[in-house]
Amino acid sequence: MNLGLIQFGKTKDRWLQEGIDEYLKRLEPWHRVQIIQLPDASIKNSSDTNAVMQKEAEAALKVIQADDYVIVLDEAGKQYNSLDFSAFLTNLSEKRRVLFVIGGVFGVCESLKARADELLSLSPLTFTHRMARLILIEQIYRACMIRSGRKYHI
């Protein structure tokens, strides 16, 4: 399975980036996750949140291909436990490319949600968009470990 993650802006906190890098390294036996970093539109125009989200959505939609399976992280999305998330990812293995999209500071525009094949919520709790990157990558790693029968999940 070809996995990608669309994110807006850089991961500025070194400790978060180190965690992301660690899990990307651990994932190498199963998947190479392509990180697609798009500009953070909020830096230039933070007073109009809708305009920021629309600009970020337009940038993401230019990267997304017609046959990509798109999973947008959203608080109203479906929640999985780790075992079910592993099964979900396994069922997607026939897709050409699976792209996860984590919105920017203000979230995700409706036009980007409309393109999504699935909305996913990591938790009923709220995380910063930068922390969500680490949590998502770790959960993908956990799903791979579960699928391979390893003890990481326990």
C-alpha positions in Angstrom: 0.0 0.0 0.0 1.3 3.4 -0.9 0.6 5.8 2.0 0.8 9.6 2.1 0.1 12.3 4.6 -0.8 15.8 3.5 0.0 18.4 6.2 0.0 22.2 6.3 3.1 23.9 7.6 6.2 22.5 9.2 6.3 20.5 12.4 8.1 23.2 14.4 8.6 21.4 17.7 11.8 19.3 17.6 10.4 16.7 20.0 7.4 16.1 17.8 9.5 15.9 14.6 11.8 13.4 16.3 8.8 11.3 17.3 7.4 11.4 13.8 10.8 10.5 12.3 11.1 7.5 14.7 7.8 6.1 13.7 8.4 6.7 10.0 11.7 4.7 10.4 9.8 1.9 12.3 7.3 1.8 9.4 9.9 1.2 6.7 9.5 -2.6 6.7 5.8 -2.2 5.8 5.3 1.1 4.2 7.1 4.2 3.0 4.9 7.1 4.1 5.2 10.1 1.8 4.9 13.4 3.8 3.4 16.1 1.5 4.0 19.4 3.3 1.9 22.2 1.9 2.2 25.9 2.9 0.4 27.0 6.0 -2.0 29.6 4.7 -2.8 31.0 8.2 0.5 32.8 8.4 -0.5 35.4 5.8 -4.2 35.7 6.5 -5.2 34.5 10.0 -8.1 37.0 10.4 -10.3 35.2 7.9 -10.5 31.5 8.9 -12.7 30.5 6.0 -10.3 32.0 3.5 -7.4 30.2 5.1 -9.1 26.8 5.1 -10.3 27.4 1.5 -6.7 28.2 0.3 -5.3 25.1 2.1 -8.1 23.0 0.5 -7.3 24.3 -2.9 -3.6 23.4 -2.4 -4.4 19.9 -1.2 -6.9 19.3 -4.0 -4.1 20.0 -6.6 -2.0 17.3 -5.0 -4.8 14.7 -4.7 -5.2 12.5 -7.8 -8.5 11.2 -9.1 -7.9 7.6 -8.0 -6.4 8.4 -4.5 -8.3 7.1 -1.5 -8.5 10.2 0.7 -9.0 10.1 4.5 -9.5 13.5 6.1 -9.0 13.8 9.8 -12.0 15.5 11.3 -13.5 15.6 14.7 -16.8 14.4 13.3 -15.1 11.4 11.6 -15.4 7.7 12.3 -13.5 6.5 15.3 -11.8 3.1 15.4 -10.1 1.2 18.1 -6.6 0.0 17.3 -7.7 -3.5 16.1 -10.4 -2.1 13.9 -8.1 0.5 12.5 -5.6 -2.2 11.6 -8.4 -4.1 9.8 -9.5 -0.9 8.0 -6.0 -0.3 6.7 -5.6 -3.9 5.7 -8.8 -3.6 3.6 -7.4 -0.6 1.8 -4.3 -2.5 0.7 -5.6 -2.8 -2.9 -6.0 1.0 -3.3 -3.3 2.7 -5.5 -2.6 5.4 -2.9 -4.1 6.2 0.4 -3.7 9.8 1.5 -4.4 11.1 5.0 -5.1 14.8 5.3 -4.6 16.7 8.5 -5.9 20.2 8.3 -4.1 23.4 9.4 -4.6 25.6 12.4 -8.3 26.2 11.7 -9.3 22.7 10.5 -10.4 21.4 7.1 -12.6 23.2 4.6 -15.9 21.6 3.5 -14.7 21.3 -0.1 -11.8 19.1 1.1 -14.2 17.0 3.3 -16.5 16.6 0.3 -13.6 15.0 -1.7 -12.8 12.6 1.2 -13.6 8.9 0.8 -13.6 8.7 4.6 -13.6 11.1 7.6 -11.5 9.8 10.5 -11.4 11.0 14.1 -8.4 10.0 16.2 -10.2 10.6 19.4 -13.1 12.6 21.0 -10.3 14.7 22.5 -8.9 17.7 20.5 -5.3 17.7 19.5 -3.2 20.3 17.8 -2.7 19.7 14.1 1.0 19.2 14.7 0.4 16.6 17.5 -2.2 14.8 15.3 0.7 14.1 12.9 2.6 12.1 15.5 -0.5 10.3 16.8 -1.6 9.3 13.3 1.8 8.0 12.3 2.1 6.0 15.5 -1.4 4.5 15.0 -0.4 3.5 11.4 2.7 1.8 12.9 0.5 0.1 15.6 -1.9 -1.1 12.9 1.0 -2.7 11.0 2.3 -4.4 14.2 -1.2 -5.8 14.9 -1.5 -7.1 11.3 1.9 -8.8 11.6 1.0 -10.4 14.9 3.6 -8.5 16.9 3.1 -7.8 20.6 3.3 -3.9 20.4 -0.4 -3.5 20.8 -0.6 -5.3 24.2 
